[in-house]
Amino acid sequence: MKNLERYVFGSFLSSFFLAFLVLSFVLTIGLMVQIVSYILQGVPMDLVGRFALVSFPETMQWTVPLALLVSSILVFSRLSADSEIAAMRACGVNLLTVMRWPLAFALLCTFVCLFVNNEIVPRGHEVRRNLTRRLNVGSGLELLEPGRTINEFPKVQLYYRARDPENGSLLDLEIVDYRDPKCTRTYKAEQAFVRQEGRDIVLDARNLSVDPVDPSHPQSLQAETFRWRVDDVLKAGEYKRKEKDFRFFEMLREIAARKLAVKEASAAAKAAKDLKGQSAEEAPAAATNATQVASSEEVERDHKGRKKRKFTPREAARRALSDIRTEFMKRWVFAFASICFVLVGVPLGIRAQRKESSVGMGIALVTALAYYLVVILMTSLSKNYHVHPEVLIWLPVGLCVLLSAWLIPKNL
C-alpha cells in the first residue's frame, strides 16, 4: 500500500471506529435502561446477563453502515477543505485509487453484516423472546410493562395504562379473552388488583364491564366489584418461531415450503373453479375435497383478538410467502447499506468545501434516513404481495448506486 493510500485509509479507519463506538452507545441507551430496570426489580442476574448478551449485537445492523457513512463524509470533506484533494489531482493521482481501500473495507463490512443479520440477529431475537416469556411467567405480573399490549399469555391479551404507585393496582385495565372459540370476551376495569395464584391470574376489579357475557347472551355486563380468574394462563408454553427467528438456511427451507404451499393452494383453487357448473355426481371425490379446501377461509385478528379480514387459503399462502421473502431481502438490503453509504458518502465529502461541510453531512444523513424509511415502509407492506415488497425493498440500493455513478465521475 502506498503512503498516500495508507494515510487516507488510516484516517478513515480511525474515524469509523470512533463513530461506531459513539453510535453503539447512543443506540443501546434504551437497552441499558431496560436492563437496569430488570435488575432493580429483582430479576436473576443470569437471565439479565443472557438478555444483554443477545441484545447488543442487533445494533450492529444499524451502527456499522452509519459509522461508514459518517467516516466517509468526515474524512473526505476534511481532505477537500484542506486542499489535499486538489493537490492529489495536481499530482495526477487517480482518486479511485484513494477510494479503493475504503470501498474494500466497506465490502468487508457488508459481508460481516450479512453474517450478523442472517445468523446472530435471528438467534438473538429468538433467545430474547424466550427470555421475555420466562421473565413474565417466572416473575408474575410485576415485570409486565404498562402502555403496551401483552401477548405472552396463551389466548389472553392484557393491557393497562399505568400502575398506581400507592397500592400497586392496575389502572384502565383491558383484557381480551379468546380462549372460547365461540365467543371473544373483553373485560374493562377502571382499577384492578391483580395477583398470581400458582399458574392462575386472579383479578379483583372495580367498575368492570364484560362484553359479551357468553355466546347466548351477547349483551354487556356492568359490575361495581368483580373477581375474575384466568386458569392456568401463566403456564409456560413453547415459543412459536417467527420469520425473524429463522437463520439463513432455515429461511431458505421455509421459503421453499411456503412456495409449495402456494402451488398447492393455487391448484386447489383452480380445481374448484373447474368444478363450477358440474353436478355432485360428475365431480370426482378428490376434486370435491379440493373445492372444500379452496373455499375455506382463514381469519386475521388485530392486537385485541378481533376479526379483521378473512382470506382464502391461496391468499393466506401468498401473504405468508411474501412476508418471509421480504424479511429475507430486508437482511440483505440492511447489509448492502455499508457499501452503498460509502459509495455515496465519499463523493459527497469530496464536493464539500470548507463552508459546506455541514451541507454535505446533512445530505448524507438525509440519504441514510430515506434509505431506511423505504426499507421500513416495504417491511410494513410485507404481506401485501400485490405490490411485491420483496422487490421494491431493493429500491434504495438501486438509487444509491445510480447516485454514486453520477457523483463519482464528476469528482475524478
N, C-alpha and C positions, 0 to 999 in steps of 0.2 A: 504494500500500500504506500503510495506517495505521501510526502509530508503534508501537502495541501489537503488531500483526501482524509488523512489521519486527523488533521486539525479540525476539519468540518465535522467528521463523524464523531470525534471525541466530544465536541460541543453538543452535538445532537444527543448523544447517549446521556451525558450529564443532565441535560435539560429534561430528557424523557424520564429518568429515574426520579428526579425531583418532582416533576408533575405527577408521576404515578403515585408517589407517596402522599402528596397533598390531596389528590382526588380520592385515593383509597380512604384516607382519614375522613374526608367530608361525607363520602357515601356510606360509611359504616357508623356514623354517629347514631342514627336511629337504631341500628342493630345493637350497639353498645348500651343504649338506654334500655332497650328491652331486656338485655342480659342482666343489667343491674337490677331491674325491677324483679326479675325472677329470683335473683339472689336475696333481695330484701324480703320476698315472700316465702323464703324458706325452701325453695326447690333444691333437691340434692345437687351437689357440685358436679358429680359425674354427668348428670343429664345436661347441666348448663354448659359444661366443657364440650360435650359432643355437639350440642346445639350451635355453639360458637364455631367449632372446628369445621362444620359442614356449611355454615352460612357465609363465612368470609370469602371463599373462592368465587361465589356468584358475582361479586362486584368486579371481577376481572374482565367480564364481557363488556363492561362499560369503561372501566378505568384505562385499560390498555389502548383502545382506539383514541380516546380523548387525550391521553397523555401524548400519543404520537402526533395528534393534530396540534396541540399546544406547543410542543417542542419544535415542530416544523415551522410554525409561524414565528416563534421567538428567535430561533437561531438564524433563519434566512432573512428575516426582517432586520436583525442586527447587522448581518453581513452587508445587506443592501444599504442600511443607514450609515455604516462606516465606510462606504465606498469600496468595500472589499470585492463585491460582485463586479463593480466597474473595473477594478484592477485585474480581476481574473479575465474578463472579456478583452481588456487591452493586451494582456499577455497571450491571448489566443487559447485560453483554457476552455474546453468544452464543458458547459455547465451540467450536461448529462453525466459526465464523469464524476462531478462533485455530488450529484444526486444519487449515484449508483449505490453507495453503501447505506444511506438512509432508506432507500427503497428495498434493498436486500434485507435490512433489519425489519422493515415493515412486513415483508413477505414472511419472514420467520415468525413474527408475532401473529400473522394470520393463521399459520399452521398451529401455533400454540393455542390460539383462541378456538380453533376448530376442535382441538382435543378437549379443551376446558368446556366448551358448550355442549359437546356430544357425550362426554364421559363424566366429568366432575360435577357440573351443574345438575344434570338429571339425578345423579346419585345423591347429591346434597339435598335436592328438593324432596326426594323420597324419604331420606332419613329425617329431615326436619318435620315433614308431615307426620311421620310415625312418632317422633319425639313429642310433637304437639299433642297428639292423641294420648300418649302416655301421661303427659303432664295434666291434661284435662281430666283423664279418668282417674289417675292416681292421686291427685291433689284436690279432687272435688270441684266445687264451683268457685273457689276463691281466686283461681287464676283466669277465669273467663273474663275477657275484656269487654267493657261497655262500649256501646256505639257501633257494634258490628254484629252481623248475623252469625250465630254459632251453629255450625253444621256437623260438629264432631259426634253428636249423639245419633244413633240409628233411628231414622224416620221421625225425628223430632228436631225442629229448629227453634232456637231461642234467641231473643233479642231483648236488651234492656238499655235504657238511655243512660242511666248513671246509678251509682251506688251511694246510698245515704251514709255520710261519714260518721254519724252518731250511732246508729244501730245496725248498720250493715245491710239494710233492706235494699231490694232492687226497685228502682223507680221506673214507671212506664214500661212494664214488662209485657212482652208479647211472645206467645208460644204457639207454633203451628204443629199440630199432631196429625200426621197422615199414616199412622200405623194401621188404621182400619181402611182397607181399600175402597169401601163403600162410602166413606164419609171422612172429609178432612175438616178437623175442628181447629178453630182459632180461639185462643184464650188471651184476654187482655185484662191487665190489672194496673191500677194506679200505683199500688205499693204491694210488695210481696216479700215474705220472709222465706228463704229457700234453705233447706238443709238436706244433707245426704244421709240416708239410712242404708248402709250396705251398698247395693248397686241401684237403689231407688232414689228418685228425687221427690221430696215432699214439699209442696208449695202451700203456704198459708197466705192467701191473697185477700186483699181488701178492695172493694168496689170492682168486682170481677164481672166480666161478660164472656159468655161462651156462645159461639156461633158456628155451626148449628148444634143443637143438643144431641141429636142422633139422627140416623137416616129417616126414621119415621116421623121425627119432629124437626122440620127444617128451621123453625124459628129460633131466635136467640134467647139466652137466659141471663138475667141480671141477679147478682147477689152481693150483699154488703161484705160478708165474710164467707170464705170457701176454702176447704182443704182439698188439694188435688195431688194425687200420687201417680208418678210415672214409673211403672215397674220395670226393673232390670235395664233402665236406659243407660246406665254407666258401665254396662258390660263392654269390655274391650273387644271390639270386633276387628276383623282383618281389614287392613287398609287397601282399598281398591286403587290400583295403579292407574294413573292418568297419562296423557300424552307427554307431559313434562318429565315423567319419570323414566321414559324409555331411553336407553343409551343407543349408540349408533346402530349396531347390528340388530338389536331388539326393534328399533324403529323400522329398519328395512323389512324385517319379518312381519311386523304389524301392518305396514303399508301393503305388502303383498297379500296378507289375509283380508284386508279391507277391500282391495281391488277384486278379489274373488267374491266377496260378499256383494259387491256392486253388480258383478256379472250374474250372479245367481238371482238377485232381486230383479234385474232387468229381464232375465229370461222368464221369470215368473210373471212379470207384468206383461210381457209380450204374449205369453201363453194365455193369460186372462183376457187380453184384447182379442186374440184369435177366436176365443170361445164364445164371444158375444154373438148372439143370434142362433147358437146351436142349442138343441134341446139337451136335457139331462141324460137321455138315453144315448145320444150321439157322442157326448163328451166322454173321453176316457177318464178313468179314476185318477190317474196321475195329474192330468191337466186340471181336473176339478180341485185337487189339493193345491195345485199351483195358484188357481184362482182364489182360493180361500186365503192363502198366504199373501198374495198380492193385494187383496182387499183389506187385510188387517192394517191397523194403524198404531203408531207409537206416539206417545204423548210427551211433550216437552213442558216442564214445570219451571216456574220462576223461583226466586230465592225464598218465597213463602210457601212453596209447595202447591201453588195454584196452577191450574192448567193454562197454558199459553196458546199452544197450537198443536194440531195433530199432523203427523207425517206418515206417508205410506212407507213400507219397508225399503222401496227403492230410493225415496228421498232421504230417509234416515241413513242408509248406507252411503249415499253420495256425500251427505253432510259430514259423516264420520271420516270418510276418506279425505275430503277437503281440509278438515280440521287437522288431521295428523300430517298431511303434506305441508300445510302452512307452518306448523310448528317445526318441522324438519328444515324447511327452507329458511325460516327465521334464524336458526342457529348458524347457517352458512352466511346469511347476509350480515349478521352481527359480527362474524369473524372477518368478512371481507371489508368491514369498515376500517380496519387497520391500514390496509394498503390504499384504500380509497382516500382516506383522510390525508395521507402523506402525498399522494398524487395531486390533491387539490391544495394542501397547505404549503408545499414548497414553492410553487409559482406565485401564490398569493403573498407569501413572505418576501419573495424577491421583488415584487412590484411595489411593496410598501416602502415609502420614503420616510425620512426622519419624522415628519409631522403627520404621517398617515399610517403609522404602525397600529394605532388603535382601530382605525378603519379596517385594516386587513384582518385584525383579530376579530372584530365584530362580524365581518363577512364569513370568516371561518366558523365562528360559533353558530351563526345562522344556518350555515351549511350542515353542521352537525345536528342542530335541532330539527331541521327539515328532514334529514336522513332518518332519524329515529322516529319522528312523527309519522312518516309514511309506513315504517315497519309496524308501529303500534296500531295504526289505522287498519292495515291489512290483517294484523292478528285479530283485531276485534271483528273483522268480517270473515274469519276463518271458516265458519260453517256455511257461508253464502257461496256455494260452489258455482253459481251462475256467473260471477264476476272473476273467477279464477284467482283468488287471492294468493295462491302459491306461486303464481307467475308475476303478478303485479308487485309482490313484495321485493322483487329484484329491481324495481324502478329506480330507487336511489343509487344503486350501484351503477346502473347504466348512465344516469345523469352525471355522477361523479367522473366516470371515465370520459364522457363527452366534454365536460368542463375542463378536465385536465388536458385533453387532446387539443383544446383551443388555447389554453393558457401557456402550456409548456413551450410550444414553438415561438410564442411571442416574447419569451424571456431567454432564449438561447443566445 
